[in-house]
Amino acid sequence: MALHIVAGQGPTGRHRPVRATARKRAAAADTNGAAAKVDGFWLGHPLLECRSSGELARLLTDPVLRGRGVPHGDGRSVLLLPGFLASDATLRLLARFLGRIGYRPVASGIRFNSGCGDSFDERMVGVIDHEYSMGRRRLAIVGHSRGGHYARSLAARYPDRVSHVITMGTGVEDPLDVSMLTKCGVVVVRSALAGCDAARSERGCLTLRCSCAYGVGFAAPFPGDVKFTSIYSRNDGVVRWQSCVADYAVCVEVRGSHFGLPFNRHAYRAVAQALAVPATDE
């Protein structure tokens, strides 16, 4: 059964665990650990995403951005992975926050997150190997949206190199459980890839049957010795929040938009809390 937490709802502003009611259990996985799905046509809530600028403004005035009121780290490297059609620039503020609270943020080097996950796989694996060779210590990965898919895949394939995975607005079982507008964008990118490289079409890039190393890793069972936290919002206008819930993750609910999660003050607190959990066998 998934552990659900509502961020910022306690009397002191800390995370408050909530009882798994029947309604929340219905949104969680069945006995084999798959996240619940909601079938049917979903347009999403594009207008709700306009709130992201307000979320940024609230973060800039919140003490959490200066590292107050959250547990501090011990120098662990944290790889940051941006969302679909985004770049490392969207996670710069999060990187600065992590640096302030005692972690070593590491950029992915992704300038434009499009295409199949295999396009960036070699680079991300190289970063993991480099960071591990420097300190002989597993690193954590924080991924927003599509970046969370990469994080899940990397952890499944390299559990000896990854200590924590934290996803924000990420469908942890179905990467395409998104709004119809987002699906249209995926179709455009998939068609462009197929036009440039027929082999990508044969491998099923940007589909649920993707057979590249990234796709195989994403479909694999999540390793039990990697700490997994899924941060989501029921007001997410891009990814169905139900797909962000799984029984093998600590699921933290925050208020906010999908695009605003990389600078959501409640998400920052949740990230700090998740990274503070001691890694397995360390």
C-alpha positions, 0 to 999 in steps of 0.5 A: 500500500502506498504511503500518502503524505499531504505536504504543508498541512500539519500544524507546524507546516511539516508533512502530515501522513494521512490515513489511506482511505478507500478513495485513496486506495482506489487511486493506488496500485493493485497487488502487483504494484501498478499505478492506477489508470483512468481510462478515457479522453482527457483534455487536461487543465491547461488554464490551471497551468497559468498559476506557475508564475504565482508559485514562483513568486511565492517561492521567492518570498518563502524562507524555504528557498534560503534553506530554513525549516528543512533538514540539511544534507551531507554533500550527496550528489543530486542529478537533476533531470528536466521535463519534456521539451525543457532544459536544465535551466528550468531546474536552476532554482532547485539546484541553488536550493539544494546547494544551500542545504548541503547537497551537490547538484549536478546538471544533466546537460540536457538543452532540449528534452525531446526525442526518445529517452535513449537519446540522452541515456549514454550521457546520463549513465556517464554522469552517474559513473563519473559522480560515483567514481569521484566519491564512491557513493551513490547519488540521488536523482530528482526528475520533473515530469519526463525527467522522472521517467529517466530517473526511474529507468536509471535506478532500475538498471543501476541500483548500486549507483543510485540511492534516492529517486524523487519524481515531480509530476511523473507518471511512474507506470505509464509515461503517456497518461497525460493530457490530449494536448501533451499527447499531440506534442508527443505524436509530433516528436515521434513522427519527426524521429521516425522521419529521421531514423526508421530504426527508432520507429521499429524500437517503439520510441515514445510509445509504451513498447519502447525497447531501448535501454531506457524503455526496458529500464522503465518497465522493470520492477523498481529496486527495493534498495532505492528510496523512491518519493513521488511528488504530485498535485491533484491540480496537475493540468498535464499529467493525471495525478493518479498515474503518479501514485504507486505502492512502492513509493512514498507519495507526497501530495502538494498544491500547485500546477505541473509546470510550477513543480520545479519552483513549488515551495511545498515541493521543495520541502518534500524534496528536502525531506525525501533526501534526508531519509538515510540511504539503504546500506549506507 
